[in-house]
Amino acid sequence: MTVETVSDITREALFLIIKTALPVLLISMAVGLIVSIFQTVTSIQEQTLTFVPKIISIFLALMIFGHWMLNNIVEFMTTLWSSFVLYTRG
């Protein structure tokens, strides 16, 4: 296995991590921003106020995007594992 092969696999894995985590992270960030704006407008400075809406939004995002995320990960792992023969030949 060459250095280029290892770096390609690593690059693909990192891209997959970013691609699969992005929907949940964006939704969490948007909900946090909305709650922060609400806190600023109403002058409520409760730290735990953002926790419940974020957790609910993350669970909903995982319910919506979970199937797609899992399919991407399984596809990557299937491709990687089926290519092991090519990697060992060097």
C-alpha positions as CSV (number, residue, x, y, z in Angstrom):
1,M,0.0,0.0,0.0
2,T,1.5,3.3,-1.0
3,V,1.4,6.6,0.8
4,E,-0.8,8.0,-1.9
5,T,-3.4,5.3,-1.4
6,V,-3.4,5.9,2.3
7,S,-3.8,9.6,1.9
8,D,-6.6,9.1,-0.6
9,I,-8.5,6.8,1.8
10,T,-7.9,9.3,4.6
11,R,-9.1,12.2,2.5
12,E,-12.3,10.3,1.4
13,A,-13.0,9.3,5.1
14,L,-12.6,12.9,6.3
15,F,-14.8,14.2,3.5
16,L,-17.4,11.5,4.4
17,I,-17.3,12.6,8.1
18,I,-17.9,16.2,7.2
19,K,-20.6,15.4,4.7
20,T,-22.6,13.2,7.1
21,A,-22.2,15.4,10.1
22,L,-23.0,18.7,8.3
23,P,-26.8,18.5,8.3
24,V,-27.0,17.8,12.0
25,L,-24.5,20.5,12.8
26,L,-26.2,23.1,10.6
27,I,-29.6,22.4,12.2
28,S,-28.1,22.6,15.7
29,M,-26.3,25.9,14.8
30,A,-29.5,27.4,13.4
31,V,-31.6,26.4,16.4
32,G,-28.9,27.8,18.7
33,L,-28.8,31.1,16.8
34,I,-32.6,31.4,16.9
35,V,-32.7,30.7,20.6
36,S,-29.8,33.2,21.2
37,I,-31.7,35.9,19.2
38,F,-34.8,35.1,21.3
39,Q,-32.8,35.4,24.5
40,T,-31.4,38.8,23.4
41,V,-34.8,40.2,22.5
42,T,-36.5,39.0,25.7
43,S,-33.4,39.7,28.0
44,I,-33.7,36.1,29.3
45,Q,-30.2,34.9,30.2
46,E,-30.9,31.3,31.2
47,Q,-28.0,29.1,30.0
48,T,-30.1,25.9,29.9
49,L,-32.7,27.4,27.6
50,T,-30.8,26.4,24.5
51,F,-30.3,22.8,25.6
52,V,-33.8,21.4,25.1
53,P,-34.5,22.9,21.7
54,K,-31.1,21.8,20.4
55,I,-31.5,18.3,21.7
56,I,-34.9,18.0,20.1
57,S,-33.7,19.4,16.8
58,I,-30.7,17.1,16.8
59,F,-33.0,14.1,17.4
60,L,-35.3,15.2,14.6
61,A,-32.4,15.8,12.3
62,L,-31.1,12.3,13.0
63,M,-34.6,10.8,12.4
64,I,-34.8,12.7,9.0
65,F,-31.2,12.3,7.8
66,G,-30.1,9.1,9.7
67,H,-31.0,6.8,6.9
68,W,-29.0,8.8,4.4
69,M,-26.1,9.2,6.8
70,L,-26.0,5.4,7.5
71,N,-26.2,4.6,3.8
72,N,-23.2,6.8,3.0
73,I,-21.1,5.2,5.7
74,V,-22.1,1.7,4.7
75,E,-21.3,2.4,1.1
76,F,-17.9,3.8,2.0
77,M,-17.1,0.8,4.2
78,T,-18.3,-1.7,1.6
79,T,-16.1,0.0,-1.0
80,L,-13.1,0.1,1.3
81,W,-13.4,-3.5,2.5
82,S,-14.0,-4.9,-1.0
83,S,-10.9,-3.1,-2.2
84,F,-8.6,-4.6,0.4
85,V,-7.3,-7.1,-2.2
86,L,-6.1,-4.2,-4.3
87,Y,-4.4,-2.5,-1.4
88,T,-2.4,-5.6,-0.3
89,R,-0.9,-6.2,-3.8
90,G,1.1,-2.9,-3.4
